[in-house]
Amino acid sequence: MTSRHPKGLPILFFTEMWERFSFYGMRAILVLYLTQETLGSNPGMGWTNTEALALYGWYTMLVYVMSIPGGIIADRWLGQKKTVFLGGLLIAAGQFSLAVNDVTMFYAGLVLLITGVGCLKPNISTMVGGLYKEGDSRRDSGFIIFYIGINIGAASAPLLVGYVGEEIGWHYGFGLAGIGMILGQVVYIWGQKHLKEVGNFVPVKKIEGTKKNAPLTKIEKDRVIVLLISFIIVIVFWGAYEQAGGLMNLYTKEKINRIVFGYEIPASLFQSVPAFFVIIFGTIVASFWAKRNLKGKESSSLFKMAIGTIVMGTGFLMMSGAALEAGDSGKAMLIWLILSYLLQVLGELSISPVALSFITKLAPVKYASIMMGIYFAATGLGNKLAGLVGQLAQNAGELEVFTGIFIFCLLFGALLLVFFKKLKTLTHGAEDTVKNDT
C-alpha cells in the first residue's frame, strides 16, 4: 500500500478506519439500547420500535447533512486538514458523553457526534483525492484501499462494541467506541509529516489559474448536473441499505433464529457481516469490472451505479423470503439474512466507493469539499428515508416493505440504464483518463 501510493494514504486509511469503528460501533447498539426495557441487569431507554427508528432516521440523516457546513468550514476558513482534526475531537467527546448514564448527556452526545462527523467525513475523503494529481491512474485504486479501511472499522466495531454493549453494558459499549476515535486521532497527529501537501487552507483568489468567483463553464455545469443526478442514486441506495442498522437490526433480534451450535448470537454482531463481505469481495468485484473494461465493455461509474442498485435491491427479496418463513409469530432461518447482506454488499461495491471517486473527477476544483459535503448530505437524506421506511414497516408489515424495496430498486436501476447514454455524454469524457474505477 505504501510503495505504490502516496505515504499519506495509510495515515488517512487508519484515521478513517478508527472513525468508522467509532461510528459503526455506536450505530450497532443505538436502536437496541433505545428499545431495551428500563429494568433488568442491562437497562435501556424503553422506547418503542417506532420511536427508536424515528430517532435513528433523524440522527443518521443529520450526521451526514452536516457534511455541507463541514465542507464550507474547510473551504473558507480552516482547510480540510484542521477540520478533520476538529471533527475527531467532537466525535470522541460525543461518544464519551453517551457513556454517561444520563438523558441530557445522551442528547448532548448525539449533537457532538452529528457535528463531528459532519466536519470529518467529507474532508478526509477529499484529502484522499488530493493525494493524487489529475489523471493519476492510482486514484481509483486509492479509493478502494481507503474504502477497505472504512469496512475494517465497520466489521470489527459490531463484534467488539456490540458484544460489550449487549452483554456487559450499553454505556461501556459507547465508551469503547470513543476509545476507537481517540486512536484515530493519535494516528492522524502522528502522520501529519506525510500530509504536508494536502488539505491545507489556501486563502488566495485563484485556484489553478481560475478565479473563485468566476462562473462555471458549460462543461462544469453539465458535470455538476450529472453529479446531482448521481446523488439521487445515492439517496435511493442508502435509503435501502441503511435498513441494516434500523429495521433489519430489530428484525434480526426479534424474528431471525440466531442460535448456532447451541449459542444465541447477539443481534448487534450481525452488523459486521456486510463489512466482512466488502473486505472479502472488494477485490473480486474490482477485478470483474476491470476485465469488462479490458474487453471494451461498458464499465463507467454511472453504469456500475445502475447495476449496483438492482443487485443491492435483490437482497431485499431474500428478506421477503425470511418474512414469509417467519410469518407473524415464528422465526426465519439465518441464511436469509446472510444472503440478503451478501447481495446488498455486491451492489454496494458498485455504488459507494465508485461515487467517492466519481465526485473527485467531476466536481469543479473550487467547490471540491462542498460537493463532497453535498454527497454526504444525500447519504444523510437516504438514512432519513431508511428510518421512515423502517417506521412504515411497524404498521404495514415487514413482508410488504421488504418486497416494496426490492421492486423499487429494480425499477429505479432499469430507469437509469434507459437514460444512461445521455447522462454519460454530459460528463464530457471526465473518466477517459482514468480506468477501472471500482
N, C-alpha and C positions, 0 to 999 in steps of 0.2 A: 504493500500500500504506500509506503513512504518512498520507494525508489522511483516509481513512475509518476507519482503525483506530487504536487507541492507539499512541503513539510507542514503547512498549516492545516491540511485536510485531516490528519489524525487528531489534531487538537480539537477541531470543530466536531469531528466524529464522536470523540469521547465526551465532550461537553454536552452535545445533543443526546447522546446515549443516556447519560445520567439525568438530564432534564426529563426525558421521556420515561425513565424509570420512576421519577417522582410523579409525573402526570398520570401514567397508566396505573401506578400503584394506588393512587388516590381514587382514580376512576373505577378500579376493580371493586372497591368496597363501598363506594359512596351510596348507591341505591340500596345495598344490602344493610348498611348501617342505618339509613333513614327508615327502612321498613321493619327493622328488628324491634321486637317488643321492648318496652321500657323496664320490664322486670327480668330477673334471671342473672346468671353469672357474667354475661357479657351484654348488657343492655344497650339498646339503640334509642332511636327517637320516636318509634311507634307510629310512624306515618303510614298512610295507605299507599298502595302501589301507584295510584293515580297521582297523589300528591308528590311522591318521590320522583316519578317520571317527569312531572312538570318542572320541578327544581332542576333535575338533571338536564332537561332541554334548555332551560334558561342559562344554566351555568356553562354548558358546553358551547352554546351559541356565543355568549359574551366573551368567553375566554379566547375565542378566535376573532370576533368582531373588533376587539381591542387591538388587533394587529394593525388596523388602519391608523389610529393615533400613534401606535408604536412605530410604524414606518415613517410617519410625519416627524416625530421627535428625532429619529435618526437622520432623516434627510435635511432637516432645517436647523437642528440645534446640537445634538450630541455626537452624531455619527453612529454607524452600526455597531462598532466595537464597544463603545461605552454603554450604549443602550442595551446590548446583550448582557453586560455585566450587571446593570441596574435591574434588569428583568430577573436574573438569577437570584439576586438578594431578596427581591419581593416574593419570589416563589418559595424560597426557603422559609421566610417569615410566615407565609401563608400556611405552609404545611405544619409548622410548629404551633401555629395558632389553633389548627384543627386538633392537635394532640392534647389540647387543654379541654377538659370535660366541662364546657360552659357554652351555653347557647349563643351568647354575644360573641365569644371568641370564634365560634363556628362560622357565623356570618362574616365576621371580620376576616377570617382566613380565606373564605371564598372570594372576597373582594381583592385581597392581596394576590391570590393566585390568578384571578382574571387579569389584573393589571400587569403582573409579572410575565405571564405567558404572552400577553399582547406586546410587550417590549422585546422579549427574547425571540419568539418563534419566527417572525418574518425576517428579522435582521440576520440571524445566524444562517438562514437559507440563502439570503442574498450574498452573504460573505463567501459562502461556498462557490457561488457563481463568479464572484470577484477574484477568486484564486486563479482563474483561467482567462487568457486573452481571447478576444473574439475569434471564432473559427477554430479554437483549440479542440481537437477531436477527443481529448480526455475529459471534457466537461461532463458528458452524459454518464460515462462510467464513474466519474467522481461523485455524481449524484446517486448512483446506485450504491456505491460504498457508503455514502452518507446515510442513505435510506436503510441500509442494513444496520447501521448504528442505532437508528431510531427503533428498529424492531428487536435488537438485542435488549435494549432497555424495556421495551414493551413486553417482551417474552418473559424476562426474569422478574419483573415487578409483581405481576399477579401471584406468582409462585411464592415469593417472599413476603410481600406486603399483604397479599390476600390471606396467606396462611396465618400470619401474625395477627391480622385484623379479626378474622373469623374465630380462630382457635384460642388466642391469648387475650386480645383486647383491641377494640377498634382504634382507640387513641394511640396505642403503641404502633399500630399499622400506619397511621398518619405521620407519626414521628419518624418512622423508618423511611417513609417517602421523603421527608425533609432532609434526612441524612444523605440520601441519594443526590439531592440538589447541591448540598454543601460539597460533596465530592466533585460534582461537575464544575463548581466554581473554582476549586483548587486546581483542576486540570486546566481550566481556561486562563487563570492567572499565571500558572507556570509556563504555559505555551505562548505567552504574548510575544516572545522573541521570534516566533515563526509567523506572526500575524502583523508584522510592522507595515506591510504594504497593502493591507486590505482592511476595509471597514472604518477608515479614518474620516472624520468630518472635514470637508473641503469647502470653506466659506468663500468661494470665488463665483464670479458671474458666468464663467464659461465651463462647460464640461465637454471635453473632446472637441473643442472649437465651436460648440453650439451654445448660443445664449440661452440661459434658463427660461427667460420669458418669451422666447421665440415660439411661434405657433408650430404645431406638429405638421409634418409633411403629409402628403396624400398617402404615402406608403405606411407611415407611422400610424395614421388614423385607421387605415384598413387593418393593420395588425392589432391595434387596440380593440377593434370590433370583434376580431376573432378571439382575442383573449377573453372579452366579456362573455361571448357565447360559450367558450370553454368553461367559464366559471359557472354557467348554468349546469353543465355536466357535473361539475364538482359538487354543486348543491344536491343534485339527484343522487350522486354516488354516496355522499356522506349521510344523506337522509335515510338511505337503506343500510349502509354499512354500520352506522353507529347504533343500530338496534342491539349490537353486541353488548354494549355497556349498560343498556337500559332494559328493553323488553326481553331480549334473549337471555340476559343475565338472570332476570327474575324467572323466566320460563325454565331455565336450566335448574334453578333452585327448587321450583315447585313441581315440574312435570317431566323432568328427564331422570331416568334411572341412573344414578351416579355411583352405584355400588360395583366395585371392581375387586375381585378376589376377596370378597367379604368386607372391604373397606369403602365407606362412603366418601367420595372425593368432595371437598368443599367446592361450592359453586363458583366462587371467585377465581379458582385456579384455572378454570377453562378460558378465562380471559387471555391467557398466554398462548392458547392454541393458534390463533391467527398469526401472531408474530413469529412463532416457530415455523409455520408454513411459509412465511415470507422468506425467512433465512434459508430454508431447505430448497424452495422452488424459485428463488430470485434469479439465480444464475441460469436455471433451466429455461425460464421464460425469456430471459435476456438472449440466450442462445437461439431460441426459436425465432424471435423477431430478427436477430442478426442474420440467420440463414435465409429467411424470407427476403431480406434486403439484398443479400448477395445474389439471389436468384432473380433479382429485378422485380420482385412482387411488392405490392404496397405495404409499407411499414412506417408511415408517418405518424406523428403524435396524435392527430385527430382521428385517424383510422384506428389506432390502438385504443383510444379512449372510448370509441363507439363499441368496439368488440368487447372491451373490458366491462362496459355497462351491462351488456347482455349476459356475459358469463357470470358476473357478480350477482345479477338478479336471479340466475338459475339456482343459486344457493338457497334462496327462499322457497323454491319448490321442494327442497329437502325438508325444510321446516314445516311445510304444509303436510308432508308425509308424517312427520312427528306428531303434528296436531291431530291428524286422522287416527293415528295409532293410540294416542293418549286419550282421546275423547274428552269427556267432561270430568272424569274422576280418576282415570288411570295414569300411567306413566309410559313414556316412549323410550325406545332403545337409544343408547348413547351414540350409535353410529350415525343417526340422522343429524345430530348436532355437529359431529366431526366432519361429515361430508359437506354440510352447509358452510362451515368455516373454510374448508378447502376450496370450494368453488368461489366463495367471496374473495379469498386471497388471490386466486388466479386472475380474477377480474381486477382486483386492486393493483396488482403488479403492472397492469397495462394502463392504469389511470394516475395513481397518486405520484410516483416518482417521475413519470413522464411529464405530468403537469408542472412540477417544480422546474425541470429543465426547460420546458416549453416557454415558461414565463421569462426566464433569463435570456432567451433568444429573441422574443418578440417585443418585450417591454421597452419603451423609449428610455435611454440611459438616465435622463434627469428625473424619471418617475420610477426607478427600479424598485426602491423599498416600498413606495406607496402601492405599486401594482402587486407586489408580493403580499402587502398587507390586505389588499382587496381580495386576493386569492384566499387568504386565511379567513377573511370575513365571510366569504362564500362558504368555506368549510364550516364556519360557525352557524350560518343560516341552515346548512344541511343538518347540523347537530340539533338545532331547534326543531327542524322538521321531524327528525328522528324521535324527539321527545313527544311531539304532538301525535305521531303515528302510534307510539307506544301507549299513550293515553287512550287513543281510539280503540286499541285492542282490548282495553279493560271493559269496554261496552259492546263493541262489535264482535269480539271473539278473535283469538289468535289465528285460527284457520283462515278466516276471511282476510285478515290483514296480511299474513304471510303470502297468500295467493295473490292478493292485490299488488303487493310489492313486486312479485315475480312478473306479473303481466305488464305492469307499468314500465319496468326496466327493459323488458323485451321490446315493447313498442317504441320506447324512447330511443333505444340503441338503433333500432331499424330506421327510425326517422333521421337520425344523424348520418347513417350510411347513405340515405337518399340524397341529402344535401352536401355530402362530403366533398365532392369535387369543387363546388362553388366556394366553400369555406377554405379549401386548400389554396385556391387561386388568390384569395385575399392575404395570404401570408407572404406573398411576393418572394418565394424561394428562401425564406428565413432558415429553413432546415437543410438547404442544399450543401452547405459547407460542413455539416456535422451529421454523421450517420449513426445508425444503430442506437437510437435514444430510448432505451428501455429503462 
